[in-house]
Amino acid sequence: MSSEYLVEVKDLKQYFPIRTGFMKTTLLKAVDGVNFGIKPGETLGLVGESGCGKTTVGRTLLRLYKPTGGEIYYDGELITDQNMIKYRPKMQMVFQDPYSSLDPRMTVEEIIGEPLDVHKLYSNSKERREKILGLMELVGLNAEHATRYVHEFSGGQRQRIGIARALAVDPRFIVCDEAVSALDVSIQAQVINMFEELQEKLGVAYLFIAHDLLVVRHISDRIAVMYLGRVVETADADELYDSPIHPYTQSLLSAVPIPDPNIAKSSKRIILEGDVPSPLRMPSGCAFRTRCRFATEKCSQECPSLTDRGNGHMVACWNK
């Protein structure tokens, strides 16, 4: 069964039981009914403030967390606990922190070679070595780096090692979880350019999770905006930036720095009132209504679902 989407997520839910008192637990709804699809060779940017559930979406999609509910499809086939092993090489992840995601006791060669060992992707040690050196060259590392340990590298080089490890099993889809947020700005640009070059060469699709909106616009074909575990708006990258519809998206984009001082002076910053509600005590209806200047009675009674406003621009709002 084929599909226009390489990866598709339908009504994905991820709830964590949190202890809130003696013999009492409350469900924290980190991801609550998320839907999106990613086509082959496409980049979907996933943005939102800290704690909105972006990383949890990525980890649940790869079943690093077992989903509470919903369905995940790869190339039109439903992924389950039983068949996940078949899809593991096709779906990989680049983690946020290049310092804690790499084993300090292993050399670069051992780190990149581990996926090859697990999935038995070579016939002899010579082929294994050639594959490792080829991957290192692909991400801009020298062959003499192979015998070094990760503490001898800068943050940018460590992230390149993590990317080489993800590419070792020749995946078609990679979750990039804040893959450049821990790096210096100049190094960020190098790593983002490398992601784009790899996509051009290998045809790999990305779920690019980030909170830097300028970075996301640069690398993404489409963008999904999350607020408190739900996707509130999805559109092509340029359309979302030029014509945001959801009040939360408008507020987010108004905070993006503008390099031209004259335009920056005339642009109006939309300040959100109040604090982000606790995921343990979510407001009824639309989660954003407690901070929304357009909220009405209907917003407190029922949560809006994503509706198409034309040209695939999906928005979850009653009043926009």
Phi, psi and omega in degrees: 000117181261163182215158176290340180261140173285314178232131179226136181241128181235118175051045183290130178232140174220106180250138177245129176286124181245132179285120184242010180170181180293120179058028182227129175236148177236142179279125173266116185271084183291322176227127189224081175084053181268137178230132170192166177224148179233123181279160177304132178074010182258155173245121173256119175275136179240114186236164180155165182288167181302136178088005183276350176109011183299307182296322179297323176301312181298316182289324179289323179302322179270006180058032167287332165246140176283125183298141174288325180197171179095179184228144176237127181244139173241117181053039176087355181253134181291131178269129178233174176300326185288322185255006184299326182302328180291326184266349184304316179292338184275344183230117184234175184221139169251120188276163185294312189261108181288354180272319184264348184269357178243138182287119183291346182269357182252146174283168179301319180298320180291322180296310182289329182282342183301313177299326178296321179293315184298316184263005176052060185258026176210160182257339177207171185294330179294316179295321178300313180298317180297319180296318181296314180295324177296319178293320178297318179295323181299324182260010173085029175251148180276156181298327182290347177287345189300327184266003181271163177261160190294336181291348180273002185245157174282172180301317180297319179293322178296320179294326176296323177296316178299322179292318178299320178297318179295324183281348186302326184264013177057058183285161174258348183217132180230131171270117177259100185269098182048045191293345180240000188290336181270004186254158173297155185301317181295323179286325177307313182300318179297315183291320178297317178299323179293319176302317181293319179296318179296321179296320179294317182287315192256347180071024184282147177261148181237143157256107188259101182270127181198166172242357175274106188292331178290319177298315182297318179297321183296319189263340191267146169276316176229159182228137173245134181254128181250145172218120178047054172086358180234150172276124183257341179200140176221135179195170171302148187305310183293321181294320180297319181287323183278327184222064178292140183252314183292137181303327179291317178297318179300318180293317179302310185290334178290343181270354180289127180297140178250123185292338180273115184297328181291317178292321181299321180295320184278342181282145185255128178277130179263108182269127178278135178276154174074183182252162175293128179298154176288134177298343178279338179228071183288141175293154178291158178067227181285127183294336184273351189299332182290346181238005189263132181282351180254005188299139177233180180301321181299327182297329181277345184264326187217139179275126181288147175260164180293127177235147183280121178261017179107138178060032178074012178276104185261132182223139176250089180201139179281331194246009181235000000 
